[in-house]
């Protein structure tokens, strides 16, 4: 296994420009690429956020549908 293919190497570089990145960096210092979800960092949003967003859009859709149905 080479250094380039090991997980430690992948976590220490930007996937876009291959510049070194510290584990605490949120963005690449060279190109500005967001490092969320890269190399063990937390992703940009959680699964709970996704479900609350879907539920919110569904509620807005159903309320709009009810208003349209009641006004005709």
Secondary structure, 3 states (H helix, E strand, C coil): CCHHHCHHHHHCECCCCCCECCCCCCECCCCCCECCCCCCCCCCCCHHHHHHHHHHHHHHHHHHHHHHHHHC
